[in-house]
Amino acid sequence: MNRINDFLDKYILPWPVRYLSHRFVILATISLLIPLVVYASNQVLVLLVNSYLNTMSVAVSSIVLLYATISEVHQKQIAELQEKRAQEDHTHVVEMHTLMQQTMLNQQVEIESMKQMIASMQGKVYTPQAAKTPVDLQNLHPRGKKRFDKQDVNERMSKNLRRHATTDVVGEKTIKD
């Protein structure tokens, strides 16, 4: 079935799209409405023009639906990629901030140790202050640690996007390509 779809997408479907989207064809199709009114008594001509217009209407609406479905799939993929990127960036920022907190904690411990050493050299007693523990940034997030879970993106996307069988099939095909 995928080979048939690929064949249709590559060799067959572009031709109706090119034909129906050509300016001359659009103007000619619109201009065919005039003979329907002027020659309303000629039943054969009216039926012929009406059949052509009905066929064009079905073809255009099918093409619009197809492209809208494909566009919806692409927009969904873009949204998923943007969400994954945002989550990766957020995780990176949290990791960098955690490293900075750890560095500051190490510096604080070293300064307290140096103060104790200087005090002992001067013959004084110095009690080092307890180092402050770093803040857990994942708990500070409004959604808590759940925001950092791997499946969080998929869960949030499934709640916010509506699923449609046709777009899922097109999406699976697009992802495989």
Rosetta blueprint (number, residue, H / E / L):
1 M L
2 N H
3 R H
4 I H
5 N H
6 D H
7 F H
8 L H
9 D H
10 K H
11 Y H
12 I H
13 L L
14 P H
15 W H
16 P H
17 V H
18 R H
19 Y H
20 L H
21 S L
22 H L
23 R H
24 F H
25 V H
26 I H
27 L H
28 A H
29 T H
30 I H
31 S H
32 L L
33 L H
34 I H
35 P H
36 L H
37 V H
38 V H
39 Y L
40 A L
41 S L
42 N L
43 Q H
44 V H
45 L H
46 V H
47 L H
48 L H
49 V H
50 N H
51 S H
52 Y H
53 L H
54 N H
55 T H
56 M H
57 S H
58 V H
59 A H
60 V H
61 S H
62 S H
63 I H
64 V H
65 L H
66 L H
67 Y H
68 A H
69 T H
70 I H
71 S H
72 E H
73 V H
74 H H
75 Q H
76 K H
77 Q H
78 I H
79 A H
80 E H
81 L H
82 Q H
83 E H
84 K H
85 R H
86 A H
87 Q H
88 E H
89 D H
90 H H
91 T H
92 H H
93 V H
94 V H
95 E H
96 M H
97 H H
98 T H
99 L H
100 M H
101 Q H
102 Q H
103 T H
104 M H
105 L H
106 N H
107 Q H
108 Q H
109 V H
110 E H
111 I H
112 E H
113 S H
114 M H
115 K H
116 Q H
117 M H
118 I H
119 A H
120 S H
121 M H
122 Q L
123 G L
124 K L
125 V L
126 Y L
127 T L
128 P L
129 Q L
130 A L
131 A L
132 K L
133 T L
134 P L
135 V L
136 D L
137 L H
138 Q H
139 N H
140 L H
141 H L
142 P L
143 R L
144 G H
145 K H
146 K H
147 R H
148 F H
149 D L
150 K L
151 Q L
152 D H
153 V H
154 N H
155 E H
156 R H
157 M H
158 S H
159 K H
160 N H
161 L L
162 R L
163 R L
164 H L
165 A H
166 T H
167 T H
168 D H
169 V H
170 V H
171 G H
172 E H
173 K H
174 T H
175 I H
176 K H
177 D L
